[in-house]
Amino acid sequence: MNSLIFDISITFMVIAIIPCIYRVIKGPTIPDRVIAIDAMTTVIVVILGIYSYMQESAFFMDVALVLAIISFVGTVTISKYLDEGAVF
């Protein structure tokens, strides 16, 4: 039963990535694309967390945490650059 629930949740997460990919490709502005990439990495972090729990391995959770940190820093950096024209 647990395996079925995890499989269904991962399937829904993969389906949730599809609109993000569309917005990255067809996004009318750069901020739209940045937000879509941020949402996509959030979904990927959730998928890695679920997979880590399914496999009973902490390695995938470490990868998910590093990806979340890099995604956050990247989003803040790009947002600051778009707003002010410089990062520092």
mmCIF file as gemmi writes it, N, C-alpha and C atoms, coordinates in Angstrom:
data_model
loop_
_atom_site.group_PDB
_atom_site.id
_atom_site.type_symbol
_atom_site.label_atom_id
_atom_site.label_alt_id
_atom_site.label_comp_id
_atom_site.label_asym_id
_atom_site.label_entity_id
_atom_site.label_seq_id
_atom_site.pdbx_PDB_ins_code
_atom_site.Cartn_x
_atom_site.Cartn_y
_atom_site.Cartn_z
_atom_site.occupancy
_atom_site.B_iso_or_equiv
_atom_site.pdbx_formal_charge
_atom_site.auth_seq_id
_atom_site.auth_asym_id
_atom_site.pdbx_PDB_model_num
ATOM 1 N N . MET Axp A 1 ? 0.809 -1.192 0 1 0 ? 1 A 1
ATOM 2 C CA . MET Axp A 1 ? 0 0 0 1 0 ? 1 A 1
ATOM 3 C C . MET Axp A 1 ? 0.859 1.266 0 1 0 ? 1 A 1
ATOM 4 N N . ASN Axp A 2 ? 1.906 1.278 0.82 1 0 ? 2 A 1
ATOM 5 C CA . ASN Axp A 2 ? 2.791 2.437 0.853 1 0 ? 2 A 1
ATOM 6 C C . ASN Axp A 2 ? 3.447 2.677 -0.491 1 0 ? 2 A 1
ATOM 7 N N . SER Axp A 3 ? 3.866 1.6 -1.132 1 0 ? 3 A 1
ATOM 8 C CA . SER Axp A 3 ? 4.524 1.728 -2.427 1 0 ? 3 A 1
ATOM 9 C C . SER Axp A 3 ? 3.574 2.338 -3.464 1 0 ? 3 A 1
ATOM 10 N N . LEU Axp A 4 ? 2.324 1.958 -3.413 1 0 ? 4 A 1
ATOM 11 C CA . LEU Axp A 4 ? 1.338 2.502 -4.346 1 0 ? 4 A 1
ATOM 12 C C . LEU Axp A 4 ? 1.149 4.005 -4.124 1 0 ? 4 A 1
ATOM 13 N N . ILE Axp A 5 ? 1.08 4.414 -2.869 1 0 ? 5 A 1
ATOM 14 C CA . ILE Axp A 5 ? 0.909 5.838 -2.559 1 0 ? 5 A 1
ATOM 15 C C . ILE Axp A 5 ? 2.129 6.627 -3.024 1 0 ? 5 A 1
ATOM 16 N N . PHE Axp A 6 ? 3.315 6.094 -2.806 1 0 ? 6 A 1
ATOM 17 C CA . PHE Axp A 6 ? 4.522 6.78 -3.246 1 0 ? 6 A 1
ATOM 18 C C . PHE Axp A 6 ? 4.597 6.862 -4.767 1 0 ? 6 A 1
ATOM 19 N N . ASP Axp A 7 ? 4.22 5.801 -5.434 1 0 ? 7 A 1
ATOM 20 C CA . ASP Axp A 7 ? 4.212 5.813 -6.899 1 0 ? 7 A 1
ATOM 21 C C . ASP Axp A 7 ? 3.229 6.846 -7.447 1 0 ? 7 A 1
ATOM 22 N N . ILE Axp A 8 ? 2.065 6.92 -6.849 1 0 ? 8 A 1
ATOM 23 C CA . ILE Axp A 8 ? 1.068 7.9 -7.289 1 0 ? 8 A 1
ATOM 24 C C . ILE Axp A 8 ? 1.566 9.319 -7.027 1 0 ? 8 A 1
ATOM 25 N N . SER Axp A 9 ? 2.179 9.543 -5.873 1 0 ? 9 A 1
ATOM 26 C CA . SER Axp A 9 ? 2.658 10.895 -5.566 1 0 ? 9 A 1
ATOM 27 C C . SER Axp A 9 ? 3.789 11.313 -6.491 1 0 ? 9 A 1
ATOM 28 N N . ILE Axp A 10 ? 4.682 10.409 -6.821 1 0 ? 10 A 1
ATOM 29 C CA . ILE Axp A 10 ? 5.757 10.739 -7.762 1 0 ? 10 A 1
ATOM 30 C C . ILE Axp A 10 ? 5.176 10.994 -9.153 1 0 ? 10 A 1
ATOM 31 N N . THR Axp A 11 ? 4.167 10.245 -9.544 1 0 ? 11 A 1
ATOM 32 C CA . THR Axp A 11 ? 3.522 10.475 -10.831 1 0 ? 11 A 1
ATOM 33 C C . THR Axp A 11 ? 2.912 11.871 -10.898 1 0 ? 11 A 1
ATOM 34 N N . PHE Axp A 12 ? 2.235 12.283 -9.826 1 0 ? 12 A 1
ATOM 35 C CA . PHE Axp A 12 ? 1.657 13.629 -9.802 1 0 ? 12 A 1
ATOM 36 C C . PHE Axp A 12 ? 2.741 14.705 -9.819 1 0 ? 12 A 1
ATOM 37 N N . MET Axp A 13 ? 3.854 14.447 -9.171 1 0 ? 13 A 1
ATOM 38 C CA . MET Axp A 13 ? 4.95 15.417 -9.181 1 0 ? 13 A 1
ATOM 39 C C . MET Axp A 13 ? 5.544 15.564 -10.581 1 0 ? 13 A 1
ATOM 40 N N . VAL Axp A 14 ? 5.679 14.461 -11.276 1 0 ? 14 A 1
ATOM 41 C CA . VAL Axp A 14 ? 6.195 14.52 -12.649 1 0 ? 14 A 1
ATOM 42 C C . VAL Axp A 14 ? 5.212 15.271 -13.543 1 0 ? 14 A 1
ATOM 43 N N . ILE Axp A 15 ? 3.92 15.052 -13.336 1 0 ? 15 A 1
ATOM 44 C CA . ILE Axp A 15 ? 2.92 15.791 -14.098 1 0 ? 15 A 1
ATOM 45 C C . ILE Axp A 15 ? 2.982 17.282 -13.755 1 0 ? 15 A 1
ATOM 46 N N . ALA Axp A 16 ? 3.314 17.614 -12.515 1 0 ? 16 A 1
ATOM 47 C CA . ALA Axp A 16 ? 3.404 19.019 -12.099 1 0 ? 16 A 1
ATOM 48 C C . ALA Axp A 16 ? 4.594 19.733 -12.736 1 0 ? 16 A 1
ATOM 49 N N . ILE Axp A 17 ? 5.58 18.993 -13.187 1 0 ? 17 A 1
ATOM 50 C CA . ILE Axp A 17 ? 6.746 19.606 -13.831 1 0 ? 17 A 1
ATOM 51 C C . ILE Axp A 17 ? 6.406 20.085 -15.251 1 0 ? 17 A 1
ATOM 52 N N . ILE Axp A 18 ? 5.44 19.472 -15.89 1 0 ? 18 A 1
ATOM 53 C CA . ILE Axp A 18 ? 5.122 19.791 -17.285 1 0 ? 18 A 1
ATOM 54 C C . ILE Axp A 18 ? 4.743 21.265 -17.483 1 0 ? 18 A 1
ATOM 55 N N . PRO Axp A 19 ? 3.86 21.862 -16.667 1 0 ? 19 A 1
ATOM 56 C CA . PRO Axp A 19 ? 3.588 23.295 -16.861 1 0 ? 19 A 1
ATOM 57 C C . PRO Axp A 19 ? 4.818 24.178 -16.609 1 0 ? 19 A 1
ATOM 58 N N . CYS Axp A 20 ? 5.683 23.734 -15.703 1 0 ? 20 A 1
ATOM 59 C CA . CYS Axp A 20 ? 6.911 24.499 -15.44 1 0 ? 20 A 1
ATOM 60 C C . CYS Axp A 20 ? 7.815 24.505 -16.67 1 0 ? 20 A 1
ATOM 61 N N . ILE Axp A 21 ? 7.945 23.362 -17.308 1 0 ? 21 A 1
ATOM 62 C CA . ILE Axp A 21 ? 8.771 23.279 -18.513 1 0 ? 21 A 1
ATOM 63 C C . ILE Axp A 21 ? 8.178 24.152 -19.618 1 0 ? 21 A 1
ATOM 64 N N . TYR Axp A 22 ? 6.857 24.135 -19.737 1 0 ? 22 A 1
ATOM 65 C CA . TYR Axp A 22 ? 6.201 24.981 -20.734 1 0 ? 22 A 1
ATOM 66 C C . TYR Axp A 22 ? 6.488 26.456 -20.474 1 0 ? 22 A 1
ATOM 67 N N . ARG Axp A 23 ? 6.408 26.875 -19.22 1 0 ? 23 A 1
ATOM 68 C CA . ARG Axp A 23 ? 6.63 28.279 -18.891 1 0 ? 23 A 1
ATOM 69 C C . ARG Axp A 23 ? 8.094 28.67 -19.079 1 0 ? 23 A 1
ATOM 70 N N . VAL Axp A 24 ? 9.017 27.749 -18.857 1 0 ? 24 A 1
ATOM 71 C CA . VAL Axp A 24 ? 10.428 28.054 -19.104 1 0 ? 24 A 1
ATOM 72 C C . VAL Axp A 24 ? 10.665 28.268 -20.592 1 0 ? 24 A 1
ATOM 73 N N . ILE Axp A 25 ? 10.029 27.462 -21.426 1 0 ? 25 A 1
ATOM 74 C CA . ILE Axp A 25 ? 10.234 27.574 -22.873 1 0 ? 25 A 1
ATOM 75 C C . ILE Axp A 25 ? 9.465 28.758 -23.449 1 0 ? 25 A 1
ATOM 76 N N . LYS Axp A 26 ? 8.218 28.946 -23.076 1 0 ? 26 A 1
ATOM 77 C CA . LYS Axp A 26 ? 7.359 29.958 -23.685 1 0 ? 26 A 1
ATOM 78 C C . LYS Axp A 26 ? 7.168 31.208 -22.832 1 0 ? 26 A 1
ATOM 79 N N . GLY Axp A 27 ? 7.84 31.298 -21.703 1 0 ? 27 A 1
ATOM 80 C CA . GLY Axp A 27 ? 7.636 32.429 -20.804 1 0 ? 27 A 1
ATOM 81 C C . GLY Axp A 27 ? 7.842 33.755 -21.497 1 0 ? 27 A 1
ATOM 82 N N . PRO Axp A 28 ? 6.908 34.681 -21.347 1 0 ? 28 A 1
ATOM 83 C CA . PRO Axp A 28 ? 7.061 35.948 -22.057 1 0 ? 28 A 1
ATOM 84 C C . PRO Axp A 28 ? 8.175 36.83 -21.479 1 0 ? 28 A 1
ATOM 85 N N . THR Axp A 29 ? 8.452 36.704 -20.183 1 0 ? 29 A 1
ATOM 86 C CA . THR Axp A 29 ? 9.498 37.534 -19.587 1 0 ? 29 A 1
ATOM 87 C C . THR Axp A 29 ? 10.49 36.664 -18.825 1 0 ? 29 A 1
ATOM 88 N N . ILE Axp A 30 ? 11.623 37.252 -18.512 1 0 ? 30 A 1
ATOM 89 C CA . ILE Axp A 30 ? 12.648 36.52 -17.766 1 0 ? 30 A 1
ATOM 90 C C . ILE Axp A 30 ? 12.182 36.186 -16.346 1 0 ? 30 A 1
ATOM 91 N N . PRO Axp A 31 ? 11.513 37.09 -15.62 1 0 ? 31 A 1
ATOM 92 C CA . PRO Axp A 31 ? 11.028 36.701 -14.289 1 0 ? 31 A 1
ATOM 93 C C . PRO Axp A 31 ? 10.071 35.507 -14.307 1 0 ? 31 A 1
ATOM 94 N N . ASP Axp A 32 ? 9.257 35.4 -15.357 1 0 ? 32 A 1
ATOM 95 C CA . ASP Axp A 32 ? 8.383 34.226 -15.474 1 0 ? 32 A 1
ATOM 96 C C . ASP Axp A 32 ? 9.208 32.95 -15.572 1 0 ? 32 A 1
ATOM 97 N N . ARG Axp A 33 ? 10.267 33.003 -16.33 1 0 ? 33 A 1
ATOM 98 C CA . ARG Axp A 33 ? 11.131 31.828 -16.492 1 0 ? 33 A 1
ATOM 99 C C . ARG Axp A 33 ? 11.859 31.496 -15.197 1 0 ? 33 A 1
ATOM 100 N N . VAL Axp A 34 ? 12.295 32.514 -14.478 1 0 ? 34 A 1
ATOM 101 C CA . VAL Axp A 34 ? 12.988 32.282 -13.2 1 0 ? 34 A 1
ATOM 102 C C . VAL Axp A 34 ? 12.05 31.621 -12.198 1 0 ? 34 A 1
ATOM 103 N N . ILE Axp A 35 ? 10.822 32.101 -12.121 1 0 ? 35 A 1
ATOM 104 C CA . ILE Axp A 35 ? 9.847 31.512 -11.198 1 0 ? 35 A 1
ATOM 105 C C . ILE Axp A 35 ? 9.519 30.076 -11.602 1 0 ? 35 A 1
ATOM 106 N N . ALA Axp A 36 ? 9.43 29.807 -12.897 1 0 ? 36 A 1
ATOM 107 C CA . ALA Axp A 36 ? 9.148 28.444 -13.362 1 0 ? 36 A 1
ATOM 108 C C . ALA Axp A 36 ? 10.295 27.498 -13.019 1 0 ? 36 A 1
ATOM 109 N N . ILE Axp A 37 ? 11.518 27.965 -13.164 1 0 ? 37 A 1
ATOM 110 C CA . ILE Axp A 37 ? 12.669 27.122 -12.807 1 0 ? 37 A 1
ATOM 111 C C . ILE Axp A 37 ? 12.69 26.88 -11.303 1 0 ? 37 A 1
ATOM 112 N N . ASP Axp A 38 ? 12.363 27.899 -10.522 1 0 ? 38 A 1
ATOM 113 C CA . ASP Axp A 38 ? 12.318 27.735 -9.07 1 0 ? 38 A 1
ATOM 114 C C . ASP Axp A 38 ? 11.237 26.727 -8.675 1 0 ? 38 A 1
ATOM 115 N N . ALA Axp A 39 ? 10.074 26.82 -9.291 1 0 ? 39 A 1
ATOM 116 C CA . ALA Axp A 39 ? 9.005 25.861 -9.002 1 0 ? 39 A 1
ATOM 117 C C . ALA Axp A 39 ? 9.397 24.452 -9.422 1 0 ? 39 A 1
ATOM 118 N N . MET Axp A 40 ? 10.085 24.344 -10.555 1 0 ? 40 A 1
ATOM 119 C CA . MET Axp A 40 ? 10.518 23.034 -11.035 1 0 ? 40 A 1
ATOM 120 C C . MET Axp A 40 ? 11.534 22.413 -10.077 1 0 ? 40 A 1
ATOM 121 N N . THR Axp A 41 ? 12.464 23.199 -9.591 1 0 ? 41 A 1
ATOM 122 C CA . THR Axp A 41 ? 13.447 22.637 -8.655 1 0 ? 41 A 1
ATOM 123 C C . THR Axp A 41 ? 12.787 22.268 -7.328 1 0 ? 41 A 1
ATOM 124 N N . THR Axp A 42 ? 11.756 22.997 -6.932 1 0 ? 42 A 1
ATOM 125 C CA . THR Axp A 42 ? 11.033 22.625 -5.717 1 0 ? 42 A 1
ATOM 126 C C . THR Axp A 42 ? 10.351 21.27 -5.883 1 0 ? 42 A 1
ATOM 127 N N . VAL Axp A 43 ? 9.755 21.055 -7.031 1 0 ? 43 A 1
ATOM 128 C CA . VAL Axp A 43 ? 9.114 19.76 -7.298 1 0 ? 43 A 1
ATOM 129 C C . VAL Axp A 43 ? 10.169 18.649 -7.342 1 0 ? 43 A 1
ATOM 130 N N . ILE Axp A 44 ? 11.314 18.925 -7.921 1 0 ? 44 A 1
ATOM 131 C CA . ILE Axp A 44 ? 12.382 17.926 -7.975 1 0 ? 44 A 1
ATOM 132 C C . ILE Axp A 44 ? 12.898 17.602 -6.577 1 0 ? 44 A 1
ATOM 133 N N . VAL Axp A 45 ? 12.989 18.61 -5.715 1 0 ? 45 A 1
ATOM 134 C CA . VAL Axp A 45 ? 13.403 18.371 -4.327 1 0 ? 45 A 1
ATOM 135 C C . VAL Axp A 45 ? 12.399 17.466 -3.621 1 0 ? 45 A 1
ATOM 136 N N . VAL Axp A 46 ? 11.106 17.69 -3.857 1 0 ? 46 A 1
ATOM 137 C CA . VAL Axp A 46 ? 10.087 16.834 -3.254 1 0 ? 46 A 1
ATOM 138 C C . VAL Axp A 46 ? 10.196 15.403 -3.791 1 0 ? 46 A 1
ATOM 139 N N . ILE Axp A 47 ? 10.416 15.263 -5.084 1 0 ? 47 A 1
ATOM 140 C CA . ILE Axp A 47 ? 10.576 13.924 -5.672 1 0 ? 47 A 1
ATOM 141 C C . ILE Axp A 47 ? 11.776 13.217 -5.05 1 0 ? 47 A 1
ATOM 142 N N . LEU Axp A 48 ? 12.883 13.933 -4.906 1 0 ? 48 A 1
ATOM 143 C CA . LEU Axp A 48 ? 14.065 13.327 -4.285 1 0 ? 48 A 1
ATOM 144 C C . LEU Axp A 48 ? 13.812 12.95 -2.827 1 0 ? 48 A 1
ATOM 145 N N . GLY Axp A 49 ? 13.043 13.772 -2.111 1 0 ? 49 A 1
ATOM 146 C CA . GLY Axp A 49 ? 12.7 13.438 -0.729 1 0 ? 49 A 1
ATOM 147 C C . GLY Axp A 49 ? 11.854 12.183 -0.633 1 0 ? 49 A 1
ATOM 148 N N . ILE Axp A 50 ? 10.866 12.072 -1.509 1 0 ? 50 A 1
ATOM 149 C CA . ILE Axp A 50 ? 10.021 10.871 -1.523 1 0 ? 50 A 1
ATOM 150 C C . ILE Axp A 50 ? 10.846 9.645 -1.902 1 0 ? 50 A 1
ATOM 151 N N . TYR Axp A 51 ? 11.7 9.808 -2.916 1 0 ? 51 A 1
ATOM 152 C CA . TYR Axp A 51 ? 12.524 8.676 -3.346 1 0 ? 51 A 1
ATOM 153 C C . TYR Axp A 51 ? 13.507 8.27 -2.252 1 0 ? 51 A 1
ATOM 154 N N . SER Axp A 52 ? 14.038 9.248 -1.526 1 0 ? 52 A 1
ATOM 155 C CA . SER Axp A 52 ? 14.948 8.959 -0.422 1 0 ? 52 A 1
ATOM 156 C C . SER Axp A 52 ? 14.242 8.148 0.664 1 0 ? 52 A 1
ATOM 157 N N . TYR Axp A 53 ? 13.012 8.52 0.946 1 0 ? 53 A 1
ATOM 158 C CA . TYR Axp A 53 ? 12.239 7.783 1.944 1 0 ? 53 A 1
ATOM 159 C C . TYR Axp A 53 ? 11.916 6.368 1.463 1 0 ? 53 A 1
ATOM 160 N N . MET Axp A 54 ? 11.597 6.231 0.179 1 0 ? 54 A 1
ATOM 161 C CA . MET Axp A 54 ? 11.278 4.91 -0.365 1 0 ? 54 A 1
ATOM 162 C C . MET Axp A 54 ? 12.485 3.981 -0.324 1 0 ? 54 A 1
ATOM 163 N N . GLN Axp A 55 ? 13.658 4.516 -0.64 1 0 ? 55 A 1
ATOM 164 C CA . GLN Axp A 55 ? 14.869 3.699 -0.697 1 0 ? 55 A 1
ATOM 165 C C . GLN Axp A 55 ? 15.563 3.571 0.656 1 0 ? 55 A 1
ATOM 166 N N . GLU Axp A 56 ? 15.07 4.305 1.648 1 0 ? 56 A 1
ATOM 167 C CA . GLU Axp A 56 ? 15.667 4.329 2.987 1 0 ? 56 A 1
ATOM 168 C C . GLU Axp A 56 ? 17.142 4.688 2.918 1 0 ? 56 A 1
ATOM 169 N N . SER Axp A 57 ? 17.433 5.728 2.132 1 0 ? 57 A 1
ATOM 170 C CA . SER Axp A 57 ? 18.798 6.182 1.93 1 0 ? 57 A 1
ATOM 171 C C . SER Axp A 57 ? 18.865 7.682 2.177 1 0 ? 57 A 1
ATOM 172 N N . ALA Axp A 58 ? 19.817 8.095 2.984 1 0 ? 58 A 1
ATOM 173 C CA . ALA Axp A 58 ? 19.969 9.513 3.287 1 0 ? 58 A 1
ATOM 174 C C . ALA Axp A 58 ? 20.698 10.254 2.173 1 0 ? 58 A 1
ATOM 175 N N . PHE Axp A 59 ? 21.315 9.521 1.255 1 0 ? 59 A 1
ATOM 176 C CA . PHE Axp A 59 ? 22.076 10.162 0.184 1 0 ? 59 A 1
ATOM 177 C C . PHE Axp A 59 ? 21.193 11.062 -0.672 1 0 ? 59 A 1
ATOM 178 N N . PHE Axp A 60 ? 20.029 10.583 -1.049 1 0 ? 60 A 1
ATOM 179 C CA . PHE Axp A 60 ? 19.149 11.37 -1.908 1 0 ? 60 A 1
ATOM 180 C C . PHE Axp A 60 ? 18.595 12.592 -1.167 1 0 ? 60 A 1
ATOM 181 N N . MET Axp A 61 ? 18.424 12.481 0.14 1 0 ? 61 A 1
ATOM 182 C CA . MET Axp A 61 ? 17.97 13.632 0.919 1 0 ? 61 A 1
ATOM 183 C C . MET Axp A 61 ? 19.064 14.7 0.964 1 0 ? 61 A 1
ATOM 184 N N . ASP Axp A 62 ? 20.324 14.276 1.043 1 0 ? 62 A 1
ATOM 185 C CA . ASP Axp A 62 ? 21.431 15.23 0.993 1 0 ? 62 A 1
ATOM 186 C C . ASP Axp A 62 ? 21.447 15.962 -0.344 1 0 ? 62 A 1
ATOM 187 N N . VAL Axp A 63 ? 21.241 15.226 -1.414 1 0 ? 63 A 1
ATOM 188 C CA . VAL Axp A 63 ? 21.195 15.84 -2.747 1 0 ? 63 A 1
ATOM 189 C C . VAL Axp A 63 ? 20.03 16.819 -2.835 1 0 ? 63 A 1
ATOM 190 N N . ALA Axp A 64 ? 18.883 16.45 -2.267 1 0 ? 64 A 1
ATOM 191 C CA . ALA Axp A 64 ? 17.709 17.329 -2.292 1 0 ? 64 A 1
ATOM 192 C C . ALA Axp A 64 ? 17.976 18.621 -1.522 1 0 ? 64 A 1
ATOM 193 N N . LEU Axp A 65 ? 18.629 18.521 -0.382 1 0 ? 65 A 1
ATOM 194 C CA . LEU Axp A 65 ? 18.917 19.721 0.405 1 0 ? 65 A 1
ATOM 195 C C . LEU Axp A 65 ? 19.906 20.642 -0.304 1 0 ? 65 A 1
ATOM 196 N N . VAL Axp A 66 ? 20.924 20.073 -0.911 1 0 ? 66 A 1
ATOM 197 C CA . VAL Axp A 66 ? 21.89 20.888 -1.655 1 0 ? 66 A 1
ATOM 198 C C . VAL Axp A 66 ? 21.206 21.561 -2.844 1 0 ? 66 A 1
ATOM 199 N N . LEU Axp A 67 ? 20.36 20.829 -3.547 1 0 ? 67 A 1
ATOM 200 C CA . LEU Axp A 67 ? 19.629 21.41 -4.674 1 0 ? 67 A 1
ATOM 201 C C . LEU Axp A 67 ? 18.705 22.538 -4.218 1 0 ? 67 A 1
ATOM 202 N N . ALA Axp A 68 ? 18.061 22.379 -3.076 1 0 ? 68 A 1
ATOM 203 C CA . ALA Axp A 68 ? 17.181 23.43 -2.554 1 0 ? 68 A 1
ATOM 204 C C . ALA Axp A 68 ? 17.975 24.68 -2.202 1 0 ? 68 A 1
ATOM 205 N N . ILE Axp A 69 ? 19.141 24.517 -1.604 1 0 ? 69 A 1
ATOM 206 C CA . ILE Axp A 69 ? 19.972 25.671 -1.248 1 0 ? 69 A 1
ATOM 207 C C . ILE Axp A 69 ? 20.465 26.384 -2.498 1 0 ? 69 A 1
ATOM 208 N N . ILE Axp A 70 ? 20.949 25.631 -3.476 1 0 ? 70 A 1
ATOM 209 C CA . ILE Axp A 70 ? 21.433 26.237 -4.719 1 0 ? 70 A 1
ATOM 210 C C . ILE Axp A 70 ? 20.296 26.94 -5.447 1 0 ? 70 A 1
ATOM 211 N N . SER Axp A 71 ? 19.126 26.349 -5.462 1 0 ? 71 A 1
ATOM 212 C CA . SER Axp A 71 ? 17.972 26.959 -6.123 1 0 ? 71 A 1
ATOM 213 C C . SER Axp A 71 ? 17.594 28.276 -5.45 1 0 ? 71 A 1
ATOM 214 N N . PHE Axp A 72 ? 17.577 28.295 -4.133 1 0 ? 72 A 1
ATOM 215 C CA . PHE Axp A 72 ? 17.223 29.512 -3.407 1 0 ? 72 A 1
ATOM 216 C C . PHE Axp A 72 ? 18.234 30.625 -3.673 1 0 ? 72 A 1
ATOM 217 N N . VAL Axp A 73 ? 19.502 30.309 -3.554 1 0 ? 73 A 1
ATOM 218 C CA . VAL Axp A 73 ? 20.542 31.32 -3.779 1 0 ? 73 A 1
ATOM 219 C C . VAL Axp A 73 ? 20.497 31.815 -5.22 1 0 ? 73 A 1
ATOM 220 N N . GLY Axp A 74 ? 20.299 30.915 -6.16 1 0 ? 74 A 1
ATOM 221 C CA . GLY Axp A 74 ? 20.223 31.31 -7.568 1 0 ? 74 A 1
ATOM 222 C C . GLY Axp A 74 ? 19.037 32.204 -7.859 1 0 ? 74 A 1
ATOM 223 N N . THR Axp A 75 ? 17.887 31.892 -7.284 1 0 ? 75 A 1
ATOM 224 C CA . THR Axp A 75 ? 16.697 32.707 -7.499 1 0 ? 75 A 1
ATOM 225 C C . THR Axp A 75 ? 16.868 34.099 -6.907 1 0 ? 75 A 1
ATOM 226 N N . VAL Axp A 76 ? 17.418 34.171 -5.707 1 0 ? 76 A 1
ATOM 227 C CA . VAL Axp A 76 ? 17.638 35.478 -5.083 1 0 ? 76 A 1
ATOM 228 C C . VAL Axp A 76 ? 18.65 36.288 -5.878 1 0 ? 76 A 1
ATOM 229 N N . THR Axp A 77 ? 19.703 35.644 -6.359 1 0 ? 77 A 1
ATOM 230 C CA . THR Axp A 77 ? 20.728 36.34 -7.131 1 0 ? 77 A 1
ATOM 231 C C . THR Axp A 77 ? 20.168 36.877 -8.447 1 0 ? 77 A 1
ATOM 232 N N . ILE Axp A 78 ? 19.437 36.055 -9.161 1 0 ? 78 A 1
ATOM 233 C CA . ILE Axp A 78 ? 18.863 36.491 -10.436 1 0 ? 78 A 1
ATOM 234 C C . ILE Axp A 78 ? 17.838 37.601 -10.207 1 0 ? 78 A 1
ATOM 235 N N . SER Axp A 79 ? 17.037 37.476 -9.158 1 0 ? 79 A 1
ATOM 236 C CA . SER Axp A 79 ? 16.043 38.515 -8.863 1 0 ? 79 A 1
ATOM 237 C C . SER Axp A 79 ? 16.718 39.845 -8.543 1 0 ? 79 A 1
ATOM 238 N N . LYS Axp A 80 ? 17.784 39.794 -7.762 1 0 ? 80 A 1
ATOM 239 C CA . LYS Axp A 80 ? 18.502 41.032 -7.442 1 0 ? 80 A 1
ATOM 240 C C . LYS Axp A 80 ? 19.142 41.63 -8.692 1 0 ? 80 A 1
ATOM 241 N N . TYR Axp A 81 ? 19.674 40.786 -9.547 1 0 ? 81 A 1
ATOM 242 C CA . TYR Axp A 81 ? 20.278 41.283 -10.783 1 0 ? 81 A 1
ATOM 243 C C . TYR Axp A 81 ? 19.227 41.921 -11.69 1 0 ? 81 A 1
ATOM 244 N N . LEU Axp A 82 ? 18.07 41.312 -11.802 1 0 ? 82 A 1
ATOM 245 C CA . LEU Axp A 82 ? 17.014 41.87 -12.644 1 0 ? 82 A 1
ATOM 246 C C . LEU Axp A 82 ? 16.453 43.173 -12.067 1 0 ? 82 A 1
ATOM 247 N N . ASP Axp A 83 ? 16.442 43.269 -10.755 1 0 ? 83 A 1
ATOM 248 C CA . ASP Axp A 83 ? 15.9 44.463 -10.125 1 0 ? 83 A 1
ATOM 249 C C . ASP Axp A 83 ? 16.874 45.635 -10.146 1 0 ? 83 A 1
ATOM 250 N N . GLU Axp A 84 ? 18.133 45.383 -9.788 1 0 ? 84 A 1
ATOM 251 C CA . GLU Axp A 84 ? 19.099 46.464 -9.626 1 0 ? 84 A 1
ATOM 252 C C . GLU Axp A 84 ? 20.114 46.554 -10.762 1 0 ? 84 A 1
ATOM 253 N N . GLY Axp A 85 ? 20.254 45.516 -11.548 1 0 ? 85 A 1
ATOM 254 C CA . GLY Axp A 85 ? 21.241 45.542 -12.628 1 0 ? 85 A 1
ATOM 255 C C . GLY Axp A 85 ? 22.606 45.067 -12.211 1 0 ? 85 A 1
ATOM 256 N N . ALA Axp A 86 ? 22.798 44.769 -10.945 1 0 ? 86 A 1
ATOM 257 C CA . ALA Axp A 86 ? 24.067 44.246 -10.418 1 0 ? 86 A 1
ATOM 258 C C . ALA Axp A 86 ? 23.784 43.353 -9.231 1 0 ? 86 A 1
ATOM 259 N N . VAL Axp A 87 ? 24.668 42.396 -9.021 1 0 ? 87 A 1
ATOM 260 C CA . VAL Axp A 87 ? 24.474 41.46 -7.913 1 0 ? 87 A 1
ATOM 261 C C . VAL Axp A 87 ? 25.043 42.035 -6.628 1 0 ? 87 A 1
ATOM 262 N N . PHE Axp A 88 ? 26.221 42.634 -6.685 1 0 ? 88 A 1
ATOM 263 C CA . PHE Axp A 88 ? 26.867 43.156 -5.465 1 0 ? 88 A 1
ATOM 264 C C . PHE Axp A 88 ? 26.763 44.648 -5.39 1 0 ? 88 A 1
